[in-house]
């Protein structure tokens, strides 16, 4: 399973971290009509910032505003891909 730590630093100095997984990747693929696996080959700053916004929104930590208003209050968005193994082995489901 693809996982990442997403760190959002706001202009007021607050730093909030999110664990990017599961639904975030599905929503990314639907939003940008591209596989998350293609991300590193076609990376755009807007991809990282959207991931930060959407991760915050999924946890209701986006201030209740739309993307552009949220982005106006953000200094940086960092994404660190996680390669550590899953706690439990992946199981195939039908």
N, C-alpha and C positions, 0 to 999 in steps of 0.2 A: 504494500500500500504506500502510495506517495504521501509524504508528510513534510511539513516545513514549519519553522518558527517565523512568525511575521511580527516585526517590531515596528510600531508606529511612534514617532516622536513628534509631539505637537509643538506649535510655536510658543506655547506658554511653559514648555519644559517638561510636561508630563510624558512619560514613556509607558506604553501599554503593549504587552505581548500577547499574541494569539497563537494557538496551535492549529495550523492549517491542515485539514484532512477531509476525507469523504465528500460531503455535500459541497464544500467550497470549490473543489475541483470540478464537480459536475456542473455547478452554476457557472464557473469560468468557461468551460467548454461550450455551454449553451450561449453565453453572452458574446463570446468572441468567435464562435463557430470554428474552433480549432482544438485539437487534442492538447491536453496539458503536457503531453510528451514532446510536442513541438515547441513548447514555450522557449526553451533555451536557444533554439535556432532562429526564432522570430521575435525575440524579446523587445518590448517597448516599455518605456517608463510608465505609460498608462496601465499596462498589465499589472505591474507591481502595486501601483497606487490603488487600482480597483480591488486587488486581492486584500490590501490593507483595509479599505473601506468596507468591503463585503464581509470580511472576518469580524470587523467591529459591529457591523449591522446585525450579523447573525447572533451576536451576544448582547444586542441592544446597548452598545457602547459607542454609537455613532452620533450621539447628540440629537437624534430624531430628524436629521437633515439629509438632503439629497447629496450626491457625490460632489458636485462643484462647491457647495457651501462647506462640506466637510474638508475638502482638499485645501480650501483657503486657510484653514486653521492648522495645517500639517506642515512640519518642517521636512521630515524624511520618512520613508518607508523602506525597511530592509527585510529581505527574505533570505533565510538560511535553510537550505535543503537539508533534511535529516536522512541520514543513511543508517542509523542504528537499527538493529533488528526489531521486529515486532515482539511484544511481550509474549504473545501466543502465536503459534504457527497459523498461517492463513488456511482457511477451510474453503473448499469449493462448494458452492451451492447451486442448485438448479432453479 
